[in-house]
């Protein structure tokens, strides 16, 4: 049985939907925090069990009978992922997959990618065959950043750097390939990225073109942006997490375009313009 964690999240749900087209429902299971949100999956014969990374007993129940477990990464802290790896191993999983990040590195300026690097080490030392899917930076992040800019006409952010923004649907398809053809992706994958490098000035230009409204990219100092975000009620840990993204981007940590994803999918990777067209105008 293939178990997918976070089966009601954006990536996890997309993976399950695509898997269901190739694998009988009786061979699929999801672990979710709120089973009622997965009622439609249960109605289709997919096993739904409540679990959370901080609940070892529930996690063990959710992973029972698993041959493969896809751990869809959650918090930046590697400890919950380590528990999931240990639980999958104890459940007898023959392979563990994990959604890592293209910039996974212990010296990253972005705390989440430091956590991914630590989890990759845990996978390597688990003794179980594994795949760490080094996913590109989610293109949906730009949609979140653009919401207020679409109203104000200004995209006000700290200094950034180029990023190979990557679509959820492409990464979901890659995960399905990894789950159904273990020979294609083994160990730590190459960077699974979108097709081009774009900074937020480029993002603003694309959004302007699509919306017909001029959106100006405004760069502000880190401290100024941080204080403004706090004043707007953003939790401090989210503020610092987000600021780390910009600091890492300035360092060039996300400035990678790799041919691995389109080669794996057998089609071109989705462009940011396509993502913004669907999510801002759809």
Residue frames as qw, qx, qy, qz and C-alpha x, y, z in Angstrom:
[[0.000, 0.887, 0.462, 0.000, 0.00, 0.00, 0.00],
 [0.374, 0.348, -0.018, 0.860, 1.18, 3.52, -0.84],
 [0.297, -0.774, -0.465, 0.311, 0.62, 6.02, 1.97],
 [0.290, 0.532, 0.077, 0.792, 0.72, 9.77, 1.34],
 [0.285, -0.503, -0.502, 0.643, 0.92, 12.16, 4.28],
 [0.064, 0.443, 0.032, -0.894, -0.84, 15.50, 4.13],
 [0.263, 0.276, 0.843, 0.379, -3.39, 14.03, 1.76],
 [0.125, 0.842, 0.524, -0.035, -5.66, 17.06, 1.94],
 [0.230, -0.693, 0.148, 0.667, -2.92, 19.65, 1.39],
 [0.488, 0.731, -0.157, -0.451, -2.30, 21.20, -1.97],
 [0.246, 0.538, -0.779, -0.208, 0.58, 18.96, -3.01],
 [0.274, -0.085, 0.935, -0.207, -0.54, 15.82, -1.19],
 [0.611, 0.456, 0.459, -0.457, -4.05, 15.99, -2.64],
 [0.521, 0.675, -0.335, -0.400, -2.68, 16.48, -6.15],
 [0.052, 0.410, -0.909, -0.059, -0.41, 13.46, -5.75],
 [0.418, 0.127, 0.842, -0.316, -3.26, 11.28, -4.52],
 [0.619, 0.576, 0.181, -0.502, -5.58, 12.36, -7.33],
 [0.457, 0.631, -0.553, -0.295, -2.95, 11.48, -9.95],
 [0.117, -0.285, 0.945, -0.108, -2.02, 8.23, -8.22],
 [0.577, 0.242, 0.633, -0.456, -5.65, 7.16, -8.23],
 [0.652, 0.591, -0.177, -0.442, -5.56, 7.23, -12.03],
 [0.479, 0.521, -0.705, -0.049, -2.82, 4.59, -12.04],
 [0.139, 0.147, -0.908, 0.367, -3.17, 2.60, -8.82],
 [0.450, -0.489, -0.702, -0.257, -6.30, 0.81, -7.49],
 [0.329, -0.708, 0.086, -0.619, -7.94, 2.76, -4.68],
 [0.890, -0.438, -0.094, -0.085, -7.54, -0.19, -2.33],
 [0.821, 0.030, -0.135, 0.555, -3.78, 0.15, -2.58],
 [0.199, 0.534, -0.085, 0.817, -3.77, 3.82, -1.58],
 [0.475, -0.675, -0.508, 0.246, -3.95, 5.46, 1.82],
 [0.158, 0.682, -0.092, 0.708, -3.62, 8.96, 3.23],
 [0.453, -0.444, -0.540, 0.554, -2.77, 10.30, 6.64],
 [0.005, 0.633, 0.217, 0.743, -4.52, 13.57, 7.41],
 [0.043, 0.060, -0.558, 0.826, -5.10, 15.80, 10.40],
 [0.492, 0.213, 0.340, -0.773, -8.80, 16.17, 9.68],
 [0.281, 0.090, 0.927, 0.231, -10.32, 13.01, 8.14],
 [0.374, 0.676, 0.542, -0.331, -13.59, 14.77, 7.36],
 [0.214, 0.764, -0.259, -0.551, -11.76, 16.80, 4.74],
 [0.069, 0.346, -0.862, -0.364, -10.85, 13.54, 2.99],
 [0.627, 0.199, 0.612, -0.439, -14.37, 12.07, 3.02],
 [0.697, 0.585, -0.137, -0.392, -14.48, 12.10, -0.78],
 [0.273, 0.529, -0.803, -0.044, -11.28, 10.03, -0.90],
 [0.338, -0.098, 0.870, -0.347, -12.71, 7.53, 1.56],
 [0.702, 0.393, 0.309, -0.507, -15.86, 7.27, -0.56],
 [0.627, 0.606, -0.417, -0.254, -13.66, 6.23, -3.48],
 [0.983, -0.077, -0.153, 0.058, -12.12, 3.39, -1.46],
 [0.444, 0.547, -0.439, 0.558, -8.89, 5.15, -0.46],
 [0.645, -0.456, -0.526, 0.316, -7.92, 4.42, 3.14],
 [0.007, -0.746, 0.094, -0.659, -8.11, 7.55, 5.29],
 [0.695, -0.443, -0.463, 0.325, -6.58, 7.68, 8.75],
 [0.162, -0.967, 0.039, -0.193, -6.03, 10.57, 11.13],
 [0.821, -0.182, -0.097, 0.533, -2.41, 11.26, 11.96],
 [0.038, 0.986, -0.125, 0.103, -0.01, 14.06, 12.74],
 [0.622, 0.486, -0.475, 0.389, 3.76, 14.23, 12.84],
 [0.084, -0.487, 0.579, -0.649, 3.62, 14.92, 16.59],
 [0.794, -0.182, 0.302, -0.495, 1.44, 11.88, 17.40],
 [0.021, 0.421, -0.893, -0.155, 3.57, 8.70, 17.18],
 [0.421, 0.148, 0.865, -0.228, 0.73, 6.27, 17.93],
 [0.578, 0.646, 0.278, -0.414, -1.62, 7.74, 15.32],
 [0.298, 0.705, -0.531, -0.363, 1.20, 7.89, 12.79],
 [0.186, -0.246, 0.950, 0.044, 1.97, 4.20, 13.35],
 [0.524, 0.402, 0.693, -0.289, -1.68, 3.34, 12.72],
 [0.482, 0.761, -0.028, -0.434, -1.75, 5.45, 9.56],
 [0.226, 0.648, -0.683, -0.252, 1.40, 3.77, 8.21],
 [0.631, -0.125, 0.748, -0.164, 0.31, 0.22, 9.04],
 [0.755, 0.370, 0.539, 0.043, 0.66, -2.04, 6.00],
 [0.302, 0.889, -0.171, -0.298, 2.61, 0.52, 3.95],
 [0.870, 0.151, 0.215, 0.417, 4.99, -0.64, 1.25],
 [0.403, 0.324, 0.054, 0.854, 5.86, 2.95, 0.32],
 [0.198, -0.809, -0.420, 0.362, 5.36, 6.16, 2.28],
 [0.339, 0.553, 0.130, 0.750, 5.50, 9.63, 0.74],
 [0.357, -0.611, -0.397, 0.584, 6.25, 12.14, 3.48],
 [0.212, 0.777, 0.247, 0.539, 5.00, 15.50, 2.28],
 [0.441, 0.017, -0.402, 0.802, 7.19, 17.90, 4.23],
 [0.264, -0.848, -0.451, -0.085, 5.62, 20.14, 6.80],
 [0.302, -0.947, 0.049, 0.101, 7.41, 22.33, 9.33],
 [0.382, 0.787, -0.455, 0.166, 11.00, 23.50, 8.95],
 [0.476, -0.551, 0.641, -0.244, 12.00, 21.53, 12.07],
 [0.495, 0.306, -0.778, -0.238, 13.41, 18.16, 10.95],
 [0.226, -0.163, 0.853, -0.442, 12.33, 16.37, 14.15],
 [0.714, 0.245, 0.365, -0.544, 8.73, 15.61, 13.00],
 [0.707, 0.515, -0.393, -0.282, 10.04, 14.28, 9.69],
 [0.142, 0.426, -0.873, 0.190, 12.54, 12.12, 11.56],
 [0.503, 0.012, 0.703, -0.503, 9.65, 10.59, 13.51],
 [0.776, 0.427, 0.032, -0.463, 7.78, 9.92, 10.27],
 [0.497, 0.539, -0.674, -0.088, 10.85, 8.20, 8.80],
 [0.090, -0.271, 0.894, -0.344, 11.31, 6.03, 11.89],
 [0.628, 0.172, 0.518, -0.555, 7.60, 5.16, 11.94],
 [0.741, 0.494, -0.249, -0.381, 7.56, 4.23, 8.25],
 [0.316, 0.461, -0.826, 0.073, 10.59, 1.99, 8.82],
 [0.293, -0.110, 0.825, -0.471, 8.94, 0.32, 11.80],
 [0.715, 0.317, 0.259, -0.566, 5.80, -0.23, 9.75],
 [0.712, 0.023, 0.659, 0.244, 7.84, -2.23, 7.25],
 [0.478, 0.833, 0.007, -0.279, 7.84, 0.28, 4.40],
 [0.848, 0.099, 0.296, 0.429, 10.14, -0.87, 1.64],
 [0.409, 0.338, 0.175, 0.830, 10.74, 2.68, 0.42],
 [0.157, -0.768, -0.385, 0.486, 10.37, 6.15, 1.89],
 [0.363, 0.520, 0.295, 0.715, 9.93, 9.26, -0.24],
 [0.284, -0.666, -0.329, 0.606, 10.19, 12.83, 0.98],
 [0.338, 0.844, 0.251, 0.332, 9.44, 16.19, -0.58],
 [0.574, -0.397, -0.032, 0.716, 12.71, 18.05, -0.11],
 [0.182, 0.941, 0.086, -0.273, 13.84, 21.31, -1.72],
 [0.731, 0.604, -0.047, 0.314, 16.16, 22.21, -4.57],
 [0.155, 0.775, -0.361, 0.496, 18.26, 24.37, -2.24],
 [0.857, -0.504, -0.108, -0.027, 18.56, 21.87, 0.61],
 [0.551, 0.458, -0.408, 0.566, 21.74, 22.80, 2.46],
 [0.607, -0.527, -0.467, 0.369, 22.84, 22.93, 6.07],
 [0.346, -0.306, -0.089, 0.882, 24.27, 26.42, 5.56],
 [0.086, 0.598, 0.559, 0.568, 21.26, 27.92, 3.77],
 [0.040, -0.117, 0.232, -0.965, 19.98, 31.35, 4.76],
 [0.643, -0.207, -0.245, -0.696, 16.45, 29.86, 4.63],
 [0.417, -0.337, 0.737, -0.411, 15.65, 27.78, 7.71],
 [0.881, 0.184, 0.222, -0.375, 13.33, 25.42, 5.82],
 [0.761, 0.531, -0.373, -0.008, 16.06, 24.33, 3.42],
 [0.000, 0.528, -0.769, 0.361, 18.38, 23.67, 6.35],
 [0.681, -0.094, 0.555, -0.468, 15.65, 21.42, 7.74],
 [0.880, 0.400, -0.080, -0.244, 15.34, 19.62, 4.41],
 [0.446, 0.603, -0.644, 0.154, 19.07, 18.94, 4.35],
 [0.299, -0.364, 0.763, -0.443, 18.92, 17.47, 7.85],
 [0.824, 0.128, 0.354, -0.423, 16.01, 15.23, 6.83],
 [0.749, 0.536, -0.373, -0.113, 17.93, 14.04, 3.78],
 [0.131, 0.512, -0.794, 0.301, 20.68, 12.93, 6.17],
 [0.578, -0.122, 0.631, -0.502, 18.10, 11.10, 8.29],
 [0.871, 0.356, 0.002, -0.339, 16.80, 9.32, 5.20],
 [0.557, 0.589, -0.584, 0.050, 20.29, 8.27, 4.15],
 [0.004, 0.382, -0.827, 0.412, 21.01, 6.82, 7.59],
 [0.739, -0.101, 0.232, -0.624, 17.64, 5.06, 7.94],
 [0.303, -0.206, 0.925, 0.098, 18.73, 1.93, 6.13],
 [0.549, 0.523, 0.628, -0.177, 15.58, 2.00, 3.99],
 [0.377, 0.271, 0.504, 0.729, 15.68, 2.74, 0.23],
 [0.018, 0.742, 0.380, -0.551, 14.59, 6.34, -0.20],
 [0.375, 0.511, 0.366, 0.682, 13.94, 9.15, -2.64],
 [0.157, -0.623, -0.260, 0.721, 14.35, 12.81, -1.66],
 [0.383, 0.693, 0.480, 0.377, 12.46, 14.84, -4.24],
 [0.333, -0.342, -0.072, 0.876, 14.36, 18.13, -4.45],
 [0.232, 0.771, 0.582, 0.116, 11.39, 20.22, -5.47],
 [0.267, 0.353, 0.101, 0.891, 11.75, 23.66, -6.96],
 [0.042, 0.194, 0.435, -0.878, 10.34, 26.67, -5.14],
 [0.226, 0.578, 0.782, -0.058, 6.54, 26.66, -5.34],
 [0.129, 0.316, 0.358, 0.869, 5.27, 29.13, -7.92],
 [0.323, -0.731, -0.566, -0.202, 2.19, 29.66, -5.75],
 [0.470, -0.477, -0.267, 0.693, 4.38, 31.75, -3.42],
 [0.154, 0.035, 0.246, 0.956, 4.34, 34.52, -6.00],
 [0.264, -0.562, -0.612, -0.490, 0.54, 34.43, -6.08],
 [0.502, -0.662, -0.466, 0.305, 0.43, 35.04, -2.33],
 [0.397, -0.338, -0.013, 0.853, 2.88, 37.93, -2.66],
 [0.069, 0.192, 0.461, 0.864, 0.90, 39.46, -5.51],
 [0.122, -0.636, -0.762, -0.002, -2.52, 39.54, -3.85],
 [0.155, -0.802, -0.276, 0.507, -2.22, 42.99, -2.30],
 [0.238, -0.337, 0.407, 0.815, -0.10, 44.30, -5.18],
 [0.116, 0.398, 0.766, 0.492, -2.96, 43.58, -7.58],
 [0.139, -0.841, -0.520, 0.048, -5.00, 46.08, -5.55],
 [0.309, -0.824, -0.011, 0.475, -2.38, 48.69, -4.69],
 [0.605, 0.787, -0.072, 0.097, -0.25, 48.56, -7.85],
 [0.072, 0.773, -0.591, 0.221, 2.93, 48.13, -5.82],
 [0.938, -0.101, -0.319, 0.095, 4.80, 44.92, -5.03],
 [0.125, -0.829, 0.402, -0.367, 6.71, 45.98, -1.92],
 [0.974, -0.187, -0.084, 0.092, 9.29, 43.41, -0.84],
 [0.486, -0.703, 0.395, 0.336, 12.92, 43.13, 0.30],
 [0.298, 0.642, -0.614, -0.349, 15.69, 42.75, -2.25],
 [0.918, 0.009, 0.364, -0.156, 15.50, 39.31, -3.83],
 [0.111, -0.476, 0.757, 0.434, 17.24, 37.19, -6.46],
 [0.571, 0.203, -0.554, -0.570, 16.35, 34.85, -9.31],
 [0.546, -0.075, 0.756, -0.354, 14.19, 31.81, -8.61],
 [0.235, 0.050, -0.829, -0.505, 13.12, 28.91, -10.85],
 [0.552, 0.005, 0.384, -0.740, 9.45, 29.02, -9.80],
 [0.145, 0.061, -0.963, -0.217, 7.89, 25.57, -10.10],
 [0.610, -0.197, -0.215, -0.736, 4.25, 24.51, -10.44],
 [0.581, -0.222, 0.655, -0.429, 2.57, 22.22, -7.92],
 [0.897, 0.287, 0.109, -0.317, 1.06, 20.12, -10.70],
 [0.602, 0.594, -0.529, 0.063, 4.48, 19.35, -12.15],
 [0.054, -0.466, 0.783, -0.407, 5.86, 18.33, -8.77],
 [0.753, -0.025, 0.457, -0.473, 2.81, 16.17, -8.09],
 [0.869, 0.431, -0.166, -0.179, 3.34, 14.40, -11.41],
 [0.355, 0.593, -0.684, 0.233, 7.02, 13.88, -10.54],
 [0.408, -0.330, 0.705, -0.477, 6.07, 12.35, -7.20],
 [0.885, 0.175, 0.213, -0.375, 3.71, 9.94, -8.94],
 [0.708, 0.544, -0.449, 0.020, 6.51, 8.85, -11.27],
 [0.046, 0.530, -0.750, 0.393, 8.74, 8.29, -8.26],
 [0.606, -0.151, 0.590, -0.512, 6.05, 6.21, -6.54],
 [0.884, 0.301, 0.208, -0.291, 5.18, 4.08, -9.55],
 [0.824, 0.484, -0.182, 0.230, 8.62, 3.65, -11.13],
 [0.629, -0.743, 0.124, 0.189, 11.28, 3.36, -8.45],
 [0.773, 0.039, 0.265, 0.575, 14.04, 2.97, -11.05],
 [0.320, 0.777, 0.219, 0.496, 13.52, 6.51, -12.34],
 [0.102, -0.787, 0.240, -0.559, 14.21, 8.43, -9.14],
 [0.856, -0.302, -0.362, 0.214, 16.41, 6.95, -6.43],
 [0.567, -0.210, -0.235, 0.761, 18.23, 8.66, -3.59],
 [0.026, -0.692, -0.162, 0.703, 18.53, 12.43, -3.76],
 [0.577, 0.640, 0.459, 0.217, 17.17, 13.74, -7.05],
 [0.335, 0.191, 0.153, 0.910, 18.49, 16.56, -9.19],
 [0.152, 0.317, 0.287, -0.891, 16.74, 19.89, -8.71],
 [0.193, 0.508, 0.805, 0.237, 13.17, 19.52, -10.03],
 [0.078, -0.467, -0.136, 0.870, 12.64, 23.07, -11.22],
 [0.463, 0.786, 0.308, -0.271, 10.59, 25.32, -13.43],
 [0.764, 0.428, 0.269, 0.401, 11.95, 26.35, -16.82],
 [0.338, 0.686, -0.004, 0.645, 13.26, 29.88, -16.16],
 [0.445, -0.292, -0.433, 0.728, 14.86, 32.16, -13.60],
 [0.066, -0.725, -0.320, -0.606, 12.71, 35.11, -12.56],
 [0.223, -0.099, -0.538, 0.807, 13.01, 37.66, -9.79],
 [0.082, 0.635, 0.660, -0.393, 10.14, 39.70, -8.36],
 [0.145, 0.523, -0.195, -0.817, 10.66, 42.47, -10.89],
 [0.167, 0.064, -0.836, -0.519, 9.94, 39.84, -13.55],
 [0.031, -0.425, -0.886, 0.181, 6.96, 38.59, -11.55],
 [0.119, 0.621, 0.307, -0.711, 5.55, 42.12, -11.38],
 [0.170, 0.376, -0.495, -0.765, 6.03, 42.56, -15.12],
 [0.133, -0.143, -0.936, -0.293, 4.17, 39.34, -15.91],
 [0.009, -0.553, -0.739, 0.385, 1.34, 40.22, -13.54],
 [0.127, 0.549, -0.001, -0.826, 1.12, 43.70, -15.11],
 [0.182, 0.189, -0.710, -0.653, 0.88, 42.20, -18.58],
 [0.138, -0.285, -0.944, -0.086, -1.78, 39.68, -17.56],
 [0.061, -0.611, -0.646, 0.453, -3.91, 42.07, -15.53],
 [0.244, 0.705, 0.360, 0.560, -3.59, 45.14, -17.71],
 [0.337, -0.935, -0.044, -0.105, -2.66, 47.15, -14.62],
 [0.439, 0.625, -0.478, 0.434, 0.84, 48.44, -13.98],
 [0.807, -0.582, -0.087, 0.054, 2.39, 46.80, -10.92],
 [0.258, 0.813, -0.417, 0.314, 5.61, 48.42, -9.78],
 [0.843, -0.167, -0.394, 0.326, 8.27, 46.44, -7.96],
 [0.155, -0.870, 0.224, -0.411, 9.36, 48.43, -4.90],
 [0.754, 0.038, -0.532, 0.383, 12.43, 47.27, -2.96],
 [0.389, -0.826, 0.126, -0.388, 12.69, 48.11, 0.74],
 [0.112, 0.517, -0.774, 0.348, 15.33, 47.30, 3.38],
 [0.500, -0.150, -0.852, 0.043, 14.90, 44.05, 5.29],
 [0.141, -0.209, -0.644, 0.722, 14.30, 45.82, 8.62],
 [0.337, 0.126, -0.007, -0.933, 11.64, 48.09, 7.15],
 [0.598, -0.039, -0.627, -0.497, 9.79, 45.21, 5.54],
 [0.418, -0.138, -0.848, 0.294, 10.03, 43.14, 8.73],
 [0.033, 0.198, 0.499, -0.843, 8.58, 45.88, 10.92],
 [0.470, 0.099, -0.218, -0.850, 5.78, 46.58, 8.46],
 [0.576, -0.068, -0.775, -0.252, 4.88, 42.87, 8.32],
 [0.276, -0.204, -0.777, 0.528, 4.78, 42.71, 12.13],
 [0.197, 0.176, 0.224, -0.938, 2.61, 45.84, 12.23],
 [0.563, 0.054, -0.442, -0.696, 0.20, 44.15, 9.81],
 [0.788, -0.253, 0.320, -0.461, -0.18, 41.28, 12.25],
 [0.809, 0.319, -0.493, -0.031, 2.01, 38.64, 10.59],
 [0.854, -0.514, 0.034, 0.075, 3.35, 36.23, 13.24],
 [0.158, -0.851, 0.471, 0.170, 7.01, 36.86, 14.02],
 [0.610, -0.225, 0.725, 0.227, 8.14, 33.35, 13.08],
 [0.634, 0.595, 0.475, 0.137, 6.43, 33.70, 9.69],
 [0.158, 0.976, -0.118, -0.092, 8.04, 37.09, 9.16],
 [0.313, -0.688, 0.626, 0.194, 11.52, 35.73, 9.87],
 [0.693, 0.115, 0.693, 0.163, 10.88, 32.60, 7.82],
 [0.534, 0.785, 0.306, 0.062, 9.78, 34.72, 4.85],
 [0.004, 0.944, -0.301, -0.137, 12.69, 37.12, 5.20],
 [0.570, -0.399, 0.678, 0.236, 15.03, 34.14, 5.05],
 [0.707, 0.483, 0.495, 0.148, 13.64, 33.34, 1.59],
 [0.326, 0.944, -0.013, 0.058, 14.74, 36.74, 0.28],
 [0.306, -0.792, 0.517, 0.110, 18.14, 36.49, 1.93],
 [0.696, -0.088, 0.682, 0.209, 18.70, 33.07, 0.39],
 [0.620, 0.691, 0.354, 0.115, 17.51, 34.28, -3.01],
 [0.093, 0.966, -0.237, -0.051, 19.99, 37.17, -2.90],
 [0.470, -0.555, 0.670, 0.148, 22.70, 34.62, -2.23],
 [0.448, 0.420, -0.632, -0.473, 21.68, 32.75, -5.39],
 [0.355, -0.139, 0.895, -0.230, 20.44, 29.64, -3.60],
 [0.618, 0.434, 0.586, -0.292, 17.38, 29.30, -5.86],
 [0.356, 0.729, -0.311, -0.496, 19.09, 30.31, -9.10],
 [0.284, -0.211, 0.909, 0.219, 19.04, 26.84, -10.64],
 [0.764, 0.343, -0.043, -0.545, 17.25, 25.57, -13.75],
 [0.325, -0.291, 0.893, 0.112, 17.68, 21.85, -14.29],
 [0.503, 0.167, -0.562, -0.634, 16.38, 19.75, -17.21],
 [0.006, -0.029, 0.979, -0.201, 15.49, 16.84, -14.88],
 [0.407, 0.328, 0.577, -0.627, 11.83, 17.76, -14.37],
 [0.620, 0.488, -0.147, -0.597, 10.71, 18.14, -18.01],
 [0.331, 0.354, -0.857, -0.174, 12.73, 15.04, -18.92],
 [0.133, 0.049, 0.918, -0.371, 10.95, 13.10, -16.19],
 [0.467, 0.430, 0.442, -0.634, 7.51, 14.38, -17.17],
 [0.441, 0.246, 0.734, 0.455, 8.01, 13.97, -20.90],
 [0.147, 0.841, 0.414, 0.316, 6.73, 17.50, -21.45],
 [0.241, 0.511, -0.203, 0.800, 7.85, 21.08, -20.81],
 [0.275, -0.366, -0.642, 0.615, 7.69, 22.30, -17.25],
 [0.008, -0.856, -0.505, -0.108, 4.91, 24.78, -16.53],
 [0.331, 0.390, -0.083, 0.856, 5.93, 28.44, -16.78],
 [0.099, -0.332, -0.525, 0.778, 5.22, 31.04, -14.12],
 [0.289, 0.085, -0.234, -0.924, 3.11, 32.92, -16.65],
 [0.505, -0.198, -0.750, -0.379, 0.89, 29.86, -16.99],
 [0.362, -0.339, -0.748, 0.440, 0.57, 29.55, -13.21],
 [0.008, 0.282, 0.257, -0.924, -0.30, 33.23, -12.78],
 [0.358, -0.043, -0.494, -0.791, -2.78, 33.08, -15.63],
 [0.513, -0.298, -0.791, -0.151, -4.60, 30.20, -13.96],
 [0.430, -0.421, -0.641, 0.476, -4.46, 31.50, -10.37],
 [0.066, -0.323, -0.173, 0.928, -4.85, 35.24, -10.79],
 [0.355, 0.181, -0.308, -0.864, -7.20, 35.31, -13.76],
 [0.262, -0.099, -0.934, -0.220, -8.82, 31.86, -13.58]]
